[in-house]
């Protein structure tokens, strides 16, 4: 029973810290101190360590010898590598999903796209709308769900989470007036419904690359390392 309680507490710490990393509340490179987190969540340091080790396994945190953990830092080389890996993996998973996904899968993609299309990307104050971010992730996750390969899906999800750091890091950038993200999502949906594997794979590759290009162009030079 004690082990189960410890695991549950670790899961809660993991989920909350993970959310704060992906949302940018914990900035890239910031220290994740055992004592501070244990006090904040009213848990033992061993529970915190277990949660941070899971984050490190996902590439969201880095273990520092004799110093604990910190949020992963960001650089252009890493961004390019993540982008290349995402294009290769997500294109493959998308093709598998279209080939193997059933009607229930197709319906789920249509449903989450409906939510995404009806959710404004920014708030009235011009800030990123977290509901849109959640809907955006749900849409992309749903498109890949039909692949029926848990390992490929896990890799794709991990890469998407790593990329989320960059999206939030540059979240204050000015939007590209020439880019129609809603149209890109609609085109991906149409390719899924049409069961067009080749076109869907090309569209997702273009979608990922455009986001990376926008981040590179908008990111403050002082915060980017090559």
Secondary structure by P-SEA (a helix, b strand, c coil): caaaaaaaaaaaaaaaaaaaaaaccccccccccaaaaaaaacccaaaaaaaaaaaaaacccccccccccccccccaaaaaaaaaaaaaaaaaaaaaaaacccaaaaaaaaaaaaaaaacccccccccccaaaaaaaaaaaaaaacccccaaaaaaaaaaaaaaaaaaaaaccccccccccaaaaaaaaaaaaaaccaaaaaaaaaaaaaaaaaaaaaccccccccc
